[in-house]
Amino acid sequence: MPKACATETAQIGGNPAVCDDDFDGTQYVTTLTVSAAGLITITGQADMAGLVVTLTPINGADGEAAEAGDFTAGFQISSWQCNGSVSGTAQASWLPASCTTN
């Protein structure tokens, strides 16, 4: 849901940081944050402890990572770049297939 919210916010111009307002945590995710630049960070807990996934929106106009000013002005997200980090007992195979590991 935060990804869809950030995409919509980019189209209409606004602050995507509000896209995480209703997140209370789940059995497997302790935090989910969305920055003013649309960067979504998900941190695992319990069985998923040690797993961190980041989704970076890519600005369709220049092919670069979006910035907060892009959201204020309004733009099109052309894609999302997924990166993940794995530590402790977490396994890289738990990351989405489109993610690269750090």
DSSP file (Angstrom, degrees, kcal/mol; ACC not computed):
  #  RESIDUE AA STRUCTURE BP1 BP2  ACC     N-H-->O    O-->H-N    N-H-->O    O-->H-N    TCO  KAPPA ALPHA  PHI   PSI    X-CA   Y-CA   Z-CA
    1    1 A M     >        0   0    0      0, 0.0     4,-2.5     0, 0.0     5,-0.2   0.000 360.0 360.0 360.0 -38.9    0.0    0.0    0.0
    2    2 A P  H  >  +     0   0    0      0, 0.0     4,-2.8     0, 0.0     5,-0.2   0.867 360.0  54.7 -63.9 -31.5    2.7    2.6    0.7
    3    3 A K  H  > S+     0   0    0      2,-0.2     4,-2.2     1,-0.2     5,-0.2   0.930 110.7  44.4 -65.4 -44.6    4.1    2.0   -2.8
    4    4 A A  H  > S+     0   0    0      2,-0.2     4,-2.3     1,-0.2    -1,-0.2   0.901 113.9  51.1 -65.3 -40.7    0.8    2.8   -4.4
    5    5 A C  H  X S+     0   0    0     -4,-2.5     4,-2.6     2,-0.2    -2,-0.2   0.927 111.0  47.3 -62.4 -46.0    0.3    5.8   -2.1
    6    6 A A  H  X S+     0   0    0     -4,-2.8     4,-2.3     2,-0.2    -1,-0.2   0.890 111.1  52.1 -64.0 -39.3    3.8    7.2   -3.0
    7    7 A T  H  X S+     0   0    0     -4,-2.2     4,-1.6     2,-0.2    -1,-0.2   0.921 112.2  45.2 -62.9 -43.7    3.1    6.7   -6.7
    8    8 A E  H  X S+     0   0    0     -4,-2.3     4,-1.8     1,-0.2     5,-0.2   0.905 111.2  52.9 -66.2 -41.1   -0.2    8.5   -6.4
    9    9 A T  H  X S+     0   0    0     -4,-2.6     4,-1.9     1,-0.2    -2,-0.2   0.881 106.6  53.7 -62.3 -38.1    1.4   11.3   -4.3
   10   10 A A  H  < S+     0   0    0     -4,-2.3    65,-2.6     1,-0.2    -1,-0.2   0.898 108.1  50.5 -62.0 -39.8    4.1   11.7   -7.0
   11   11 A Q  H  < S+     0   0    0     -4,-1.6    -1,-0.2    63,-0.2    -2,-0.2   0.854 120.4  32.7 -69.0 -35.2    1.4   12.2   -9.7
   12   12 A I  H  < S-     0   0    0     -4,-1.8    -1,-0.2    62,-0.1    -2,-0.2   0.588 114.1-111.3 -98.9 -11.0   -0.6   14.8   -7.8
   13   13 A G     <  +     0   0    0     -4,-1.9     2,-0.3    -5,-0.2    59,-0.3   0.678  63.8 111.9  81.4 115.9    2.4   16.5   -6.0
   14   14 A G        -     0   0    0     57,-1.6    60,-0.1    22,-0.1    -1,-0.1  -0.979  68.7 -58.5 173.5-170.8    2.6   16.2   -2.3
   15   15 A N    >   -     0   0    0     -2,-0.3     3,-1.2     1,-0.1    21,-0.1  -0.869  31.9-165.2-101.8 112.0    4.6   14.7    0.6
   16   16 A P  G >  S+     0   0    0      0, 0.0     3,-2.4     0, 0.0     4,-0.2   0.612  74.9  88.8 -71.8  -9.9    4.8   10.9    0.4
   17   17 A A  G >  S+     0   0    0      1,-0.3     3,-0.9     2,-0.2    17,-0.3   0.725  78.0  65.2 -61.1 -19.4    6.0   10.7    4.1
   18   18 A V  G X  S+     0   0    0     -3,-1.2     3,-1.6     1,-0.2    -1,-0.3   0.596  78.6  86.1 -75.8  -9.6    2.3   10.5    5.0
   19   19 A C  G <  S+     0   0    0     -3,-2.4    -1,-0.2     1,-0.3    -2,-0.2   0.589  89.3  47.7 -70.8  -9.0    2.1    7.1    3.3
   20   20 A D  G X  S+     0   0    0     -3,-0.9     3,-1.5    14,-0.2    -1,-0.3   0.318  79.0 105.8-109.3   7.8    3.3    5.3    6.4
   21   21 A D  T <  S+     0   0    0     -3,-1.6    -2,-0.1     1,-0.3    -1,-0.1   0.819  81.7  44.5 -58.7 -35.3    0.9    7.1    8.9
   22   22 A D  T 3  S+     0   0    0     -4,-0.3     2,-0.5    -3,-0.1    -1,-0.3   0.366  83.2 116.1 -94.4   5.9   -1.4    4.1    9.3
   23   23 A F    <   +     0   0    0     -3,-1.5     9,-0.1     9,-0.1     3,-0.1  -0.649  30.3 169.5 -82.3 124.0    1.3    1.4    9.7
   24   24 A D        -     0   0    0     -2,-0.5    -1,-0.1     1,-0.3     2,-0.1   0.343  51.3 -99.1-111.4   3.3    1.2   -0.2   13.2
   25   25 A G        -     0   0    0      7,-0.0    -1,-0.3     3,-0.0     2,-0.2  -0.067  34.5-133.8  93.5 158.5    3.6   -3.1   12.6
   26   26 A T        -     0   0    0      3,-2.7    -3,-0.0    -3,-0.1    19,-0.0  -0.749  37.6 -82.5-136.2-176.3    2.8   -6.7   11.8
   27   27 A Q  S    S+     0   0    0     -2,-0.2    20,-0.2     1,-0.2     3,-0.1   0.852 129.9  24.6 -59.2 -34.9    4.0  -10.1   13.0
   28   28 A Y  S    S+     0   0    0      1,-0.1    17,-2.4    18,-0.1     2,-0.5   0.562 116.1  63.0-111.1 -11.8    7.0   -9.9   10.6
   29   29 A V  E     +A   44   0A   0     15,-0.3    -3,-2.7     1,-0.1    15,-0.2  -0.964  47.1 178.8-123.2 120.8    7.6   -6.2   10.1
   30   30 A T  E    S+     0   0A   0     13,-2.3     2,-0.4    -2,-0.5    14,-0.2   0.885  72.1  16.4 -85.9 -41.8    8.5   -3.9   12.9
   31   31 A T  E     -A   43   0A   0     12,-1.1    12,-2.5    -6,-0.1     2,-0.4  -0.981  50.8-179.2-135.7 147.9    8.8   -0.6   11.0
   32   32 A L  E     +A   42   0A   0     -2,-0.4     2,-0.3    10,-0.2    10,-0.2  -0.940  18.7 177.7-140.4 116.8    7.8    0.7    7.6
   33   33 A T  E     -A   41   0A   0      8,-2.4     8,-2.5    -2,-0.4     2,-0.4  -0.912  18.4-160.3-123.7 151.0    8.8    4.3    6.8
   34   34 A V  E     -A   40   0A   0     -2,-0.3     6,-0.2   -17,-0.3   -14,-0.2  -0.993  17.8-148.5-128.1 122.9    8.4    6.5    3.8
   35   35 A S    >   -     0   0    0      4,-2.1     3,-2.0    -2,-0.4   -16,-0.1  -0.297  32.7-100.8 -84.7 171.9   10.7    9.5    3.4
   36   36 A A  T 3  S+     0   0    0      1,-0.3    35,-0.2   -20,-0.1   -22,-0.1   0.701 126.3  55.7 -64.3 -19.6    9.9   12.9    1.8
   37   37 A A  T 3  S-     0   0    0      2,-0.1    -1,-0.3   -22,-0.1    29,-0.1   0.299 122.9-107.6 -93.7   7.2   11.8   11.6   -1.2
   38   38 A G    <   +     0   0    0     -3,-2.0     2,-0.4     1,-0.3    -2,-0.1   0.474  65.4 153.7  84.1   1.9    9.5    8.5   -1.4
   39   39 A L        -     0   0    0     17,-0.1    -4,-2.1    27,-0.1     2,-0.5  -0.523  31.0-154.1 -68.2 121.7   12.2    6.0   -0.1
   40   40 A I  E     -AB  34  55A   0     15,-2.5    15,-2.6    -2,-0.4     2,-0.5  -0.875  10.8-171.1-101.4 125.8   10.3    3.1    1.5
   41   41 A T  E     -AB  33  54A   0     -8,-2.5    -8,-2.4    -2,-0.5     2,-0.5  -0.977   2.4-171.8-121.4 126.9   12.2    1.2    4.2
   42   42 A I  E     -AB  32  53A   0     11,-3.0    11,-2.6    -2,-0.5     2,-0.5  -0.975   4.1-163.8-121.5 126.3   10.8   -2.0    5.7
   43   43 A T  E     -AB  31  52A   0    -12,-2.5   -13,-2.3    -2,-0.5   -12,-1.1  -0.946  13.7-138.5-116.4 125.0   12.5   -3.6    8.7
   44   44 A G  E     -A   29   0A   0      7,-3.1     6,-0.5    -2,-0.5     2,-0.3  -0.328  19.7-177.1 -79.4 160.1   11.8   -7.2    9.6
   45   45 A Q    >   +     0   0    0    -17,-2.4     3,-2.4     4,-0.2     2,-0.1  -0.907  51.8  11.9-145.5 173.5   11.2   -8.7   13.1
   46   46 A A  G >  S+     0   0    0      1,-0.3     3,-1.9    -2,-0.3   -18,-0.1  -0.359 137.8   1.9  55.6-125.3   10.6  -12.1   14.7
   47   47 A D  G 3  S+     0   0    0      1,-0.3    -1,-0.3   -20,-0.2   -19,-0.1   0.731 141.4  50.0 -61.7 -21.4   11.3  -14.8   12.0
   48   48 A M  G X  S+     0   0    0     -3,-2.4     3,-1.5   -20,-0.1    -4,-0.3   0.254  79.2 138.6-101.0  10.7   12.3  -12.0    9.6
   49   49 A A  T <   +     0   0    0     -3,-1.9    41,-0.2     1,-0.2    -4,-0.2  -0.278  64.2  34.0 -57.7 140.0   14.7  -10.2   11.9
   50   50 A G  T 3  S+     0   0    0     -6,-0.5    37,-1.7     1,-0.3     2,-0.5   0.407  92.3 113.6  93.7  -0.9   17.8   -9.1   10.2
   51   51 A L  E <   + C   0  86A   0     -3,-1.5    -7,-3.1    35,-0.2     2,-0.4  -0.911  37.7 175.6-109.0 126.6   16.1   -8.3    6.9
   52   52 A V  E     -BC  43  85A   0     33,-2.2    33,-2.5    -2,-0.5     2,-0.4  -0.997   7.0-169.7-129.8 128.0   15.8   -4.7    5.7
   53   53 A V  E     -BC  42  84A   0    -11,-2.6   -11,-3.0    -2,-0.4     2,-0.4  -0.960   0.3-168.7-118.6 132.9   14.2   -3.9    2.3
   54   54 A T  E     -BC  41  83A   0     29,-3.2    29,-2.5    -2,-0.4     2,-0.5  -0.977   5.1-162.6-121.8 137.5   14.4   -0.4    0.7
   55   55 A L  E     -BC  40  82A   0    -15,-2.6   -15,-2.5    -2,-0.4    27,-0.2  -0.978   7.8-164.6-117.9 121.3   12.4    0.7   -2.4
   56   56 A T  E     - C   0  81A   0     25,-2.8    25,-2.8    -2,-0.5     2,-0.2  -0.921  16.2-133.3-110.0 122.7   13.6    3.7   -4.2
   57   57 A P  E     - C   0  80A   0      0, 0.0     9,-2.9     0, 0.0     2,-0.5  -0.543  17.9-143.4 -73.8 138.3   11.3    5.5   -6.7
   58   58 A I  E     -DC  65  79A   0     21,-2.8    20,-2.6     7,-0.2    21,-0.8  -0.899  14.7-124.7-105.9 127.1   12.9    6.4  -10.0
   59   59 A N  E >>  - C   0  77A   0      5,-3.1     4,-2.6    -2,-0.5     3,-0.5  -0.561  12.1-148.5 -71.8 121.7   12.0    9.7  -11.7
   60   60 A G  T 34 S+     0   0    0     16,-2.9    -1,-0.2    -2,-0.4    17,-0.1   0.722  91.9  61.3 -63.9 -22.8   10.8    8.9  -15.2
   61   61 A A  T 34 S+     0   0    0     15,-0.3    -1,-0.2     1,-0.1    16,-0.1   0.866 125.8   8.8 -74.8 -35.9   12.1   12.3  -16.5
   62   62 A D  T <4 S-     0   0    0     -3,-0.5    -2,-0.2     2,-0.2    -1,-0.1   0.468  91.2-122.1-126.6  -3.3   15.8   11.7  -15.7
   63   63 A G  S  < S+     0   0    0     -4,-2.6     2,-0.2     1,-0.3    -3,-0.1   0.622  73.2 120.5  72.8  12.0   16.1    8.0  -14.6
   64   64 A E  S    S-     0   0    0     -5,-0.4    -5,-3.1     1,-0.1    -1,-0.3  -0.606  76.6 -77.8-104.0 165.2   17.5    9.0  -11.2
   65   65 A A  B     -D   58   0A   0     -7,-0.2    -7,-0.2    -2,-0.2    -1,-0.1  -0.369  59.0-105.3 -58.9 138.1   16.3    8.4   -7.7
   66   66 A A        -     0   0    0     -9,-2.9     2,-0.3   -29,-0.1    -1,-0.1  -0.262  33.0-151.8 -65.7 153.7   13.5   10.7   -6.8
   67   67 A E    >>  -     0   0    0     -3,-0.1     4,-1.3   -31,-0.1     3,-0.9  -0.817  31.0-103.4-121.3 163.9   14.1   13.7   -4.5
   68   68 A A  H 3> S+     0   0    0     -2,-0.3     4,-1.9     1,-0.3     3,-0.3   0.874 120.8  57.4 -55.8 -39.5   11.7   15.4   -2.2
   69   69 A G  H 3> S+     0   0    0      1,-0.2     4,-2.1     2,-0.2    -1,-0.3   0.807  98.7  59.9 -63.6 -30.0   11.4   18.3   -4.6
   70   70 A D  H <> S+     0   0    0     -3,-0.9     4,-2.1     1,-0.2    -1,-0.2   0.919 106.3  47.4 -62.1 -42.6   10.2   16.0   -7.4
   71   71 A F  H  < S+     0   0    0     -4,-1.3   -57,-1.6    -3,-0.3    -2,-0.2   0.900 109.6  52.6 -66.6 -40.6    7.2   15.0   -5.2
   72   72 A T  H  < S+     0   0    0     -4,-1.9    -1,-0.2   -59,-0.3    -2,-0.2   0.906 116.5  39.5 -60.7 -41.8    6.4   18.6   -4.4
   73   73 A A  H  < S-     0   0    0     -4,-2.1    -1,-0.2    -5,-0.1    -2,-0.2   0.778 115.2-118.4 -78.4 -27.8    6.3   19.5   -8.1
   74   74 A G     <  +     0   0    0     -4,-2.1     2,-0.3    -5,-0.2   -63,-0.2   0.323  42.9 165.7  91.8 133.2    4.6   16.3   -9.2
   75   75 A F        -     0   0    0    -65,-2.6     2,-0.5    -4,-0.1   -62,-0.2  -0.944  37.0 -89.8-163.9 178.0    6.2   13.7  -11.6
   76   76 A Q        -     0   0    0     -2,-0.3   -16,-2.9   -65,-0.1     2,-0.6  -0.907  27.7-139.5-106.1 128.5    5.9   10.2  -12.9
   77   77 A I  E     -C   59   0A   0     -2,-0.5   -18,-0.2   -18,-0.2     3,-0.1  -0.773  16.0-171.7 -82.4 122.9    7.6    7.3  -11.2
   78   78 A S  E     -     0   0A   0    -20,-2.6     2,-0.3    -2,-0.6    -1,-0.2   0.785  62.0 -23.7 -87.6 -28.6    9.0    5.1  -14.0
   79   79 A S  E     -C   58   0A   0    -21,-0.8   -21,-2.8   -23,-0.0     2,-0.4  -0.968  58.4-112.5-166.8 175.7   10.1    2.2  -11.8
   80   80 A W  E     -C   57   0A   0     -2,-0.3     2,-0.5   -23,-0.2   -15,-0.0  -0.987  19.6-146.2-124.5 134.4   11.2    1.2   -8.3
   81   81 A Q  E     -C   56   0A   0    -25,-2.8   -25,-2.8    -2,-0.4     2,-0.5  -0.889  16.0-155.1-100.3 126.5   14.6    0.0   -7.3
   82   82 A C  E     +C   55   0A   0     -2,-0.5    18,-1.8    16,-0.5     2,-0.3  -0.886  16.8 172.0-107.1 128.0   14.7   -2.6   -4.6
   83   83 A N  E     -Ce  54 100A   0    -29,-2.5   -29,-3.2    -2,-0.5     2,-0.3  -0.965   7.7-170.9-129.1 148.8   17.7   -3.2   -2.4
   84   84 A G  E     -Ce  53 101A   0     16,-2.7    18,-2.6    -2,-0.3     2,-0.4  -0.980  12.7-154.4-139.4 153.1   18.0   -5.4    0.7
   85   85 A S  E     -C   52   0A   0    -33,-2.5   -33,-2.2    -2,-0.3     2,-0.4  -0.974  11.5-161.6-125.8 146.2   20.3   -6.1    3.5
   86   86 A V  E     +C   51   0A   0     -2,-0.4     2,-0.3   -35,-0.2   -35,-0.2  -0.985  17.5 157.1-130.1 131.5   20.5   -9.4    5.4
   87   87 A S    >   +     0   0    0    -37,-1.7     3,-1.8    -2,-0.4     2,-0.1  -0.924  49.6  10.1-144.6 171.1   22.1  -10.0    8.8
   88   88 A G  T 3  S-     0   0    0     -2,-0.3   -38,-0.1     1,-0.3    -2,-0.0  -0.343 127.5 -21.0  60.9-133.1   21.9  -12.5   11.6
   89   89 A T  T 3  S+     0   0    0    -40,-0.1    -1,-0.3    -2,-0.1   -39,-0.1   0.448 105.0 117.4 -90.5  -1.1   19.8  -15.5   10.7
   90   90 A A    <   -     0   0    0     -3,-1.8     2,-0.4   -41,-0.2   -42,-0.1  -0.279  57.0-138.8 -64.3 154.4   17.9  -13.8    7.9
   91   91 A Q    >   -     0   0    0      1,-0.1     3,-2.0    -5,-0.0     4,-0.3  -0.938  13.3-133.9-121.3 140.4   18.4  -15.3    4.4
   92   92 A A  G >  S+     0   0    0     -2,-0.4     3,-1.7     1,-0.3    -1,-0.1   0.779 103.6  70.5 -60.3 -26.7   18.9  -13.5    1.1
   93   93 A S  G 3  S+     0   0    0      1,-0.3    -1,-0.3    -3,-0.0     4,-0.1   0.651  86.7  67.3 -66.9 -13.2   16.3  -15.8   -0.4
   94   94 A W  G <  S+     0   0    0     -3,-2.0    -1,-0.3     2,-0.1    -2,-0.2   0.655  82.1  95.5 -79.8 -15.7   13.6  -14.1    1.6
   95   95 A L  S <  S-     0   0    0     -3,-1.7   -11,-0.1    -4,-0.3     6,-0.0  -0.387  93.1 -90.6 -71.5 151.7   14.1  -10.9   -0.4
   96   96 A P    >   -     0   0    0      0, 0.0     3,-2.2     0, 0.0    -1,-0.1  -0.308  39.5-113.0 -56.5 148.2   11.8  -10.2   -3.3
   97   97 A A  T 3  S+     0   0    0      1,-0.3    -2,-0.1    -3,-0.1    -3,-0.0   0.772 115.7  57.6 -57.3 -28.4   13.3  -11.5   -6.6
   98   98 A S  T 3  S+     0   0    0      2,-0.0   -16,-0.5   -15,-0.0    -1,-0.3   0.498  89.1 100.3 -83.3  -2.7   13.8   -8.0   -7.9
   99   99 A C    <   -     0   0    0     -3,-2.2     2,-0.3   -18,-0.1   -16,-0.2  -0.571  58.1-152.1 -87.1 145.1   16.0   -7.0   -5.0
  100  100 A T  E     -e   83   0A   0    -18,-1.8   -16,-2.7    -2,-0.2     2,-0.3  -0.814  22.6-122.0-103.5 155.3   19.7   -6.8   -5.0
  101  101 A T  E      e   84   0A   0     -2,-0.3   -16,-0.2   -18,-0.2    -9,-0.0  -0.744 360.0 360.0-100.3 147.9   21.6   -7.3   -1.7
  102  102 A N              0   0    0    -18,-2.6   -17,-0.2    -2,-0.3    -1,-0.1   0.407 360.0 360.0 -91.2 360.0   23.9   -4.8   -0.1
